[in-house]
Amino acid sequence: MGRSGAFCRGGMAGKELKFRDLVIRCRSCRRFDGGAPVDKEAVGNLVAIASCLPSVRNLQPLRYIALTERAECEAIFPLLGWAGYLEEWPGPQEGERPTAYLVMLNDTSIAADSSCDSGIAAGAILLGATAAGYGGCIVGSVQKDSLRQQLCIPAQYQILMVIALGQPAETIVIDKIGEGESIRYYRDHNDIHHVPKREAADVLLRFH
Ligand SMILES: Cc1cc2nc3c(=O)[nH]c(=O)nc-3n(C[C@H](O)[C@H](O)[C@H](O)COP(=O)(O)O)c2cc1C
């Protein structure tokens, strides 16, 4: 298995990345510098990016709740599930937890299903966060009823996911895998997080 990209501790603020490098750096980060806040403006910029994206029938049903205050972040954290394949790991510990969140909602009065829009938005938000020197993780494993109660979210809004954000504090590498190899991410004895990804040649198909 070859290593094809690394995403390391520390921010990248001010350093421009080529798109491919940005995508490679844009890994799901689950350990952050808990003492480094994400400023409100940066989170607002991510929502502004999201508001320019493609949308089915241009309905634009997605809505966001931004959480950047310490107390808000602490309150939402217990409602999230982390890294299912890392069975021994209970999730980010105190001091390495995300310092901001975007809760993504679908306004069901506009669209019954926004799964295509939400995927596009989540991907762009993570790329935008990475370009701004932050890191993030899409969290689909959310205790939605509790979150709805906690944030007083009206029934009209479907909770789709939470995007955790912060200053990255872990090293993540992509390992290229061949057909039949495990896609399960893992951490090695140096605490490096490995993400197996299929080769382009294996996902590019031709049937004639
Ligand atoms: C829709 C969606 C839901 C996800 N939910 C979770 C989650 O609940 N908890 C988590 O730790 N990671 C979650 N992830 C992150 C994936 O585990 C991650 O994308 C995968 O391991 C590949 O790593 P990479 O993003 O660095 O390529 C989710 C990703 C997607 C696209």
The ligand as an SDF file (V2000), in Angstrom:
LIG
                    3D

 31 33  0  0  0  0  0  0  0  0999 V2000
  -22.5450   11.1820    4.8870 C   0  0  0  0  0  0  0  0  0  0  0  0
  -21.3340   10.9540    5.7710 C   0  0  0  0  0  0  0  0  0  0  0  0
  -21.5480   10.6760    7.1100 C   0  0  0  0  0  0  0  0  0  0  0  0
  -20.4570   10.5000    7.9510 C   0  0  0  0  0  0  0  0  0  0  0  0
  -20.6800   10.2930    9.2910 N   0  0  0  0  0  0  0  0  0  0  0  0
  -19.6160   10.1750   10.1180 C   0  0  0  0  0  0  0  0  0  0  0  0
  -19.8330   10.0280   11.5050 C   0  0  0  0  0  0  0  0  0  0  0  0
  -20.9560    9.9760   11.9870 O   0  0  0  0  0  0  0  0  0  0  0  0
  -18.7410    9.9700   12.3280 N   0  0  0  0  0  0  0  0  0  0  0  0
  -17.4640   10.0460   11.8350 C   0  0  0  0  0  0  0  0  0  0  0  0
  -16.5120    9.9950   12.6150 O   0  0  0  0  0  0  0  0  0  0  0  0
  -17.2350   10.1580   10.5020 N   0  0  0  0  0  0  0  0  0  0  0  0
  -18.2600   10.2380    9.6400 C   0  0  0  0  0  0  0  0  0  0  0  0
  -18.0520   10.4080    8.3020 N   0  0  0  0  0  0  0  0  0  0  0  0
  -16.6730   10.4950    7.7760 C   0  0  0  0  0  0  0  0  0  0  0  0
  -16.2640    9.1960    7.0560 C   0  0  0  0  0  0  0  0  0  0  0  0
  -15.9880    8.2120    8.0060 O   0  0  0  0  0  0  0  0  0  0  0  0
  -15.0110    9.5080    6.1900 C   0  0  0  0  0  0  0  0  0  0  0  0
  -15.4210   10.3030    5.1070 O   0  0  0  0  0  0  0  0  0  0  0  0
  -14.3410    8.2360    5.7020 C   0  0  0  0  0  0  0  0  0  0  0  0
  -13.7650    7.5340    6.7610 O   0  0  0  0  0  0  0  0  0  0  0  0
  -13.2340    8.5400    4.6880 C   0  0  0  0  0  0  0  0  0  0  0  0
  -12.2980    9.4120    5.2270 O   0  0  0  0  0  0  0  0  0  0  0  0
  -11.9550   10.7520    4.4690 P   0  0  0  0  0  0  0  0  0  0  0  0
  -13.1400   11.6670    4.5890 O   0  0  0  0  0  0  0  0  0  0  0  0
  -10.7530   11.2960    5.1360 O   0  0  0  0  0  0  0  0  0  0  0  0
  -11.7140   10.4010    3.0370 O   0  0  0  0  0  0  0  0  0  0  0  0
  -19.1240   10.5610    7.4290 C   0  0  0  0  0  0  0  0  0  0  0  0
  -18.9420   10.8190    6.0690 C   0  0  0  0  0  0  0  0  0  0  0  0
  -20.0270   11.0130    5.2490 C   0  0  0  0  0  0  0  0  0  0  0  0
  -19.7820   11.2980    3.7810 C   0  0  0  0  0  0  0  0  0  0  0  0
  1  2  1  0
  2  3  1  0
  2 30  2  0
  3  4  2  0
  4  5  1  0
  4 28  1  0
  5  6  2  0
  6  7  1  0
  6 13  1  0
  7  8  2  0
  7  9  1  0
  9 10  1  0
 10 11  2  0
 10 12  1  0
 12 13  2  0
 13 14  1  0
 14 15  1  0
 14 28  1  0
 15 16  1  0
 16 17  1  0
 16 18  1  0
 18 19  1  0
 18 20  1  0
 20 21  1  0
 20 22  1  0
 22 23  1  0
 23 24  1  0
 24 25  2  0
 24 26  1  0
 24 27  1  0
 28 29  2  0
 29 30  1  0
 30 31  1  0
M  END
$$$$
